[in-house]
């Protein structure tokens, strides 16, 4: 925000002094302000309105320059430390189950997840986000990117069955952690969502657990559906190894609340520094004052008034 002011505003009162003097001071008193000026100009100066304008423009401009006009601009320099987040989404056949959202019982789990994940992506303005989708196989649906519109479109385009029907959670986590290998972010997060039990991975659970423990990546796990739909102990072990938390969601509302909680836990760090910039403008009225005085002297001498 910019603000205009004067460094020495009391000097503006000199304008009143000049106005008062022009009205009540004797003619010869002008030598106090412009010594020996009678040798340069003729005696009939007060007969020209142009000369009067030039004189007062010069006086007022000079006083304004002495008062030092300045524009002060305050702004905040925000240093944001964003996070790299990989969303691991289950697209196995069990995600076709309906009734997860009481408001729309004909909507399947996968459609609900896409809506909730899309909302989560929208809220993470300063973070890079990637997406890994899995079923029989795990693949990178989107690399880490700041393009949130692109991410939401990619999420909406995901379809059940495109990666198979079964569940390969371990393989999906390996893909997600490999995606983090090139990340230079100080904070790295993986959020795993599934409604099933691993029954298709080529990589054994102990190897995945060892990988998670060695990496500096926080892992959140979310199981959706009833307690029998997913392996709660398995998801808790993964989250513990990744120094994160394990959640369970029995409805669309609970799932949305979980993502909101993760969003609050992983707030983007901001370092705000207030900066004040001053722009001094005295050079402009000073230039105008000098120009007016020169024109004043030239016009009086050339016209002989």
Buried (B, 14 or more C-beta within 10 A) or exposed (E): EEEEEBEEEEBBEBBEEBEEBBEEBEEEEBEEEEEEEEEEBEEEBEEBEEBBEBBBBBBBBBBBBBBBBBEEEEEEEEEEEBBBBBBBBBBBBBBEBEEBBEEEEEBBBBBBBBBBBBBBBEEBEEBBBBBBBBBBBBBBBBEBEEEBEEBBEBBEEBEBBEBBBBBBBBBBBBBBBEBBEEBEBEBBBBBBBBBBBBEBBEBEBEEBBEBBEEBEBBBBBBBBBEEEBBBBEBBBBBBBBBEBBBBBBBBBBBBBBBBBEBBEEBEBEEEEEEEEEEEEBBEEBBEBBBBBBEBBBEBBEEBEB
